[in-house]
Amino acid sequence: MERTTKQITTPGGSKVILKSHVTAREKKAVDALILKDVHYEMGNANTTDKVPAPLLIEYGEKQIEAVVVSIDDKEKDVLNLVLDLPLPDFNYIQEEVRKVYNGNLTKEK
């Protein structure tokens, strides 16, 4: 089944194509990255673990890779394309990626 996409435009004018949703399989693969170092003690709802900060950065990057299809019609190496944008554009894309990744879907245009 072909997945729908949606186009957003960053504050700086870059055209970004995002997947309209991620699959459960894609989400599980990205979530496994951060959960691999978390240990949960069964029966203890108050269990908390610390996650290394660099892992959180990598987690966000994997979300971008899972959602962003292209930037200004470029489909290769989208993560580096996103990282090379001005910070306001990066922040805008990151917020839109989180919406898609977390299932906060909006209608495609």
C-alpha positions in Angstrom: 0.0 0.0 0.0 1.4 3.4 -1.0 1.8 5.7 1.9 0.5 9.3 1.6 2.7 12.2 2.3 2.2 15.9 3.2 4.3 18.9 2.3 5.4 21.5 4.7 7.3 24.7 4.1 9.9 25.8 6.7 10.2 29.4 7.8 13.2 29.7 5.5 11.2 28.5 2.5 12.5 24.9 2.2 9.9 22.4 0.9 9.8 19.3 3.0 7.9 16.1 2.2 6.9 14.1 5.3 5.3 10.7 5.5 1.7 11.1 6.7 2.3 8.4 9.4 4.8 5.9 10.6 4.0 2.3 10.9 4.1 0.4 14.2 7.1 -1.5 12.9 9.0 1.8 12.1 8.1 3.2 15.5 9.2 0.1 17.4 12.5 0.0 15.5 13.2 3.7 16.5 11.9 3.2 20.1 14.1 0.2 20.6 17.1 2.5 20.3 16.2 4.4 23.4 14.7 1.5 25.3 17.7 -0.8 25.0 19.3 0.9 28.0 16.2 1.2 30.1 15.6 -1.4 32.7 12.2 -1.9 34.2 11.7 -3.7 37.5 8.5 -5.7 37.3 6.0 -4.7 39.9 7.6 -1.4 40.6 5.8 1.5 38.9 8.3 4.0 40.3 11.3 2.6 38.5 13.2 5.2 36.6 16.3 4.9 34.6 18.7 7.5 33.2 19.2 7.6 29.5 22.5 9.0 28.2 21.9 12.5 26.6 23.7 11.6 23.3 21.1 8.7 22.9 18.3 11.3 23.0 20.0 13.2 20.1 20.3 10.0 18.1 16.7 9.1 18.9 15.5 12.4 17.5 17.7 11.9 14.4 16.1 8.4 13.8 12.7 10.0 14.0 13.7 12.4 11.3 15.0 9.6 9.1 11.7 7.7 9.7 9.4 10.5 8.7 11.2 12.9 6.3 11.0 11.8 2.6 12.7 14.7 0.9 13.9 18.3 1.3 13.7 20.6 -1.7 13.2 17.5 -3.9 16.4 15.8 -2.6 15.7 12.3 -1.2 19.3 11.2 -0.4 20.9 11.9 3.0 17.8 13.7 4.4 19.1 13.7 7.9 22.2 15.7 7.0 20.1 18.0 4.8 17.9 18.7 7.8 20.9 19.2 10.1 22.4 21.7 7.7 19.4 24.0 7.7 19.2 27.1 9.8 18.1 26.4 13.4 14.5 27.8 13.0 13.9 25.5 10.0 15.4 22.5 11.9 13.2 23.2 14.9 10.1 23.6 12.7 10.8 20.3 11.0 11.6 18.5 14.2 8.2 19.6 15.7 6.3 18.4 12.6 8.2 15.1 12.7 7.2 14.6 16.3 3.6 15.2 15.4 3.7 12.5 12.7 5.8 10.2 14.8 3.5 10.4 17.8 0.4 9.9 15.7 -0.9 13.5 15.8 -2.1 13.3 12.3 -3.5 16.2 10.3 -5.2 16.1 6.9 -2.9 15.9 3.9 -3.1 18.8 1.5 
